[in-house]
């Protein structure tokens, strides 16, 4: 009788390495390597090299069930089990390993891009406005307290601050206001001693967008209950 020798099927593993900063992410699809297991043929473990040089020996131990033994040299560090379509996670000395429901393995090292602090967004620089009374207003946007205006003398001495919670203040007969106009904020300066003339500035740019004389009104008025500068 002639005997036929079957050449063992060879499976080639393809490893995709994605380097992000100092973290190497290795993703290995190994589900196809277990294709013969459903027919009852014994299947050797699939060996996957992990991000820190350790290895994972991946076995298919049943329908929708995979196990991965993690080794550093001859030392077994951990065993991950994925069953019923679930994902298994492992962590050892900064190495993170994920066993996927199809037997695929992903690994990366902590301390790379994921753990780096993200640069903080820088707030816009204040807009400087020289007001008709000779004083200076610095219009500050994007700060923790929201829009605010810092009123000071030319020499730099700060007289006080107004914001949208305390939008109006009076100093030496001059009124300073923050007025919300839809989605925009305007900065208004009113000369109370000179008959009520007013100057309206765009908060974002500091540009003068409107002026009005005594009694004109033009849709801008001093807020009720104005207090002293804080």
SULFEN-V770151 format. One record per pair of residues at least 6 apart in sequence whose C-alpha atoms are under 8 Angstrom apart, sorted by the first residue. I is the first residue (numbers start at 0). J is the second residue. If there is no record, write none. Layout:
<<I & J> <I & J>>
This chain:
<<10 & 32> <12 & 27> <12 & 28> <12 & 29> <13 & 27> <13 & 28> <14 & 25> <14 & 26> <14 & 27> <14 & 28> <15 & 25> <15 & 26> <15 & 27> <16 & 23> <16 & 24> <16 & 25> <16 & 26> <17 & 23> <17 & 24> <17 & 25> <18 & 24> <19 & 111> <19 & 112> <20 & 111> <20 & 112> <21 & 110> <21 & 111> <21 & 112> <22 & 107> <22 & 108> <22 & 109> <22 & 110> <22 & 111> <22 & 112> <23 & 50> <23 & 106> <23 & 107> <23 & 108> <24 & 50> <24 & 105> <24 & 106> <24 & 107> <24 & 108> <25 & 49> <25 & 50> <25 & 104> <25 & 105> <25 & 106> <25 & 107> <26 & 103> <26 & 104> <26 & 105> <26 & 106> <27 & 47> <27 & 103> <27 & 104> <27 & 105> <28 & 101> <28 & 102> <28 & 103> <28 & 104> <29 & 45> <29 & 101> <29 & 102> <29 & 103> <29 & 104> <30 & 101> <30 & 102> <30 & 103> <32 & 45> <33 & 42> <33 & 59> <35 & 41> <35 & 42> <36 & 42> <36 & 59> <42 & 58> <43 & 58> <44 & 56> <44 & 57> <44 & 58> <44 & 59> <45 & 55> <45 & 56> <45 & 57> <45 & 58> <46 & 54> <46 & 55> <46 & 56> <46 & 57> <47 & 54> <47 & 55> <47 & 56> <47 & 57> <47 & 104> <48 & 54> <48 & 55> <49 & 55> <49 & 96> <49 & 105> <49 & 106> <49 & 107> <50 & 94> <50 & 106> <50 & 107> <50 & 108> <51 & 94> <51 & 107> <51 & 108> <52 & 71> <53 & 69> <53 & 70> <53 & 71> <53 & 72> <54 & 69> <54 & 70> <54 & 71> <55 & 67> <55 & 68> <55 & 69> <55 & 70> <56 & 67> <56 & 68> <56 & 69> <56 & 70> <57 & 65> <57 & 66> <57 & 67> <57 & 68> <57 & 102> <58 & 65> <58 & 66> <58 & 67> <58 & 102> <59 & 65> <59 & 66> <59 & 102> <60 & 66> <63 & 81> <63 & 82> <63 & 83> <63 & 84> <63 & 100> <63 & 101> <64 & 80> <64 & 81> <64 & 82> <64 & 83> <64 & 84> <64 & 100> <65 & 80> <65 & 81> <65 & 82> <65 & 100> <65 & 101> <65 & 102> <66 & 78> <66 & 79> <66 & 80> <66 & 81> <66 & 102> <67 & 78> <67 & 79> <67 & 80> <67 & 98> <68 & 75> <68 & 76> <68 & 77> <68 & 78> <68 & 79> <69 & 75> <69 & 76> <69 & 77> <69 & 78> <69 & 79> <70 & 76> <70 & 77> <76 & 91> <77 & 89> <79 & 87> <79 & 88> <79 & 89> <79 & 98> <80 & 87> <80 & 98> <81 & 87> <81 & 98> <81 & 99> <81 & 100> <81 & 102> <82 & 100> <83 & 100> <84 & 100> <84 & 101> <85 & 99> <85 & 100> <86 & 97> <86 & 98> <86 & 99> <86 & 100> <87 & 97> <87 & 98> <87 & 99> <88 & 95> <88 & 96> <88 & 97> <88 & 98> <89 & 95> <89 & 96> <89 & 97> <90 & 96> <93 & 108> <93 & 109> <93 & 110> <94 & 106> <94 & 107> <94 & 108> <94 & 109> <95 & 106> <95 & 107> <95 & 108> <95 & 109> <96 & 104> <96 & 105> <96 & 106> <96 & 107> <97 & 104> <97 & 105> <97 & 106> <98 & 104> <98 & 105> <99 & 105> <122 & 140> <122 & 141> <122 & 142> <123 & 139> <123 & 140> <123 & 141> <124 & 139> <124 & 140> <125 & 137> <125 & 138> <125 & 139> <125 & 140> <126 & 137> <126 & 138> <126 & 139> <126 & 202> <126 & 203> <126 & 204> <126 & 205> <127 & 135> <127 & 136> <127 & 137> <127 & 138> <127 & 205> <128 & 135> <128 & 136> <128 & 137> <128 & 138> <128 & 205> <129 & 135> <129 & 136> <130 & 136> <130 & 188> <132 & 173> <133 & 152> <133 & 153> <134 & 150> <134 & 151> <134 & 152> <134 & 153> <135 & 150> <135 & 151> <135 & 152> <135 & 153> <136 & 148> <136 & 149> <136 & 150> <136 & 151> <137 & 148> <137 & 149> <137 & 150> <138 & 146> <138 & 147> <138 & 148> <138 & 149> <138 & 202> <138 & 203> <138 & 205> <139 & 146> <139 & 147> <139 & 148> <139 & 149> <140 & 146> <140 & 147> <140 & 203> <144 & 162> <145 & 162> <145 & 163> <146 & 162> <146 & 163> <147 & 160> <147 & 161> <147 & 162> <147 & 163> <147 & 177> <148 & 160> <148 & 161> <148 & 162> <148 & 177> <149 & 157> <149 & 158> <149 & 159> <149 & 160> <149 & 161> <150 & 157> <150 & 158> <150 & 159> <150 & 160> <151 & 157> <151 & 158> <151 & 159> <152 & 158> <158 & 228> <158 & 229> <159 & 228> <159 & 229> <160 & 228> <160 & 229> <161 & 167> <161 & 168> <161 & 176> <161 & 177> <161 & 228> <161 & 229> <162 & 177> <163 & 177> <163 & 178> <166 & 176> <166 & 177> <166 & 178> <167 & 174> <167 & 175> <167 & 176> <167 & 177> <167 & 221> <167 & 222> <167 & 224> <167 & 225> <167 & 226> <168 & 174> <168 & 175> <168 & 176> <168 & 225> <168 & 226> <168 & 227> <168 & 228> <169 & 175> <169 & 225> <169 & 226> <169 & 227> <169 & 228> <170 & 227> <170 & 228> <172 & 190> <172 & 191> <172 & 192> <173 & 188> <173 & 189> <173 & 190> <173 & 191> <173 & 192> <174 & 187> <174 & 188> <174 & 189> <174 & 190> <174 & 191> <174 & 221> <174 & 225> <175 & 186> <175 & 187> <175 & 188> <175 & 189> <176 & 186> <176 & 187> <176 & 188> <176 & 221> <176 & 222> <177 & 184> <177 & 185> <177 & 186> <177 & 187> <178 & 184> <178 & 185> <178 & 186> <178 & 187> <179 & 185> <183 & 202> <184 & 201> <184 & 202> <184 & 203> <185 & 199> <185 & 200> <185 & 201> <185 & 202> <186 & 199> <186 & 200> <186 & 201> <186 & 202> <187 & 197> <187 & 198> <187 & 199> <187 & 200> <188 & 197> <188 & 198> <188 & 199> <189 & 195> <189 & 196> <189 & 197> <189 & 198> <189 & 221> <190 & 196> <190 & 197> <193 & 213> <194 & 212> <194 & 213> <194 & 214> <195 & 212> <195 & 213> <195 & 214> <196 & 210> <196 & 211> <196 & 212> <196 & 213> <196 & 214> <197 & 210> <197 & 211> <197 & 212> <197 & 213> <198 & 207> <198 & 208> <198 & 209> <198 & 210> <198 & 211> <199 & 207> <199 & 208> <199 & 209> <199 & 210> <200 & 206> <200 & 207> <200 & 208> <200 & 209> <201 & 207> <201 & 208> <211 & 217>>
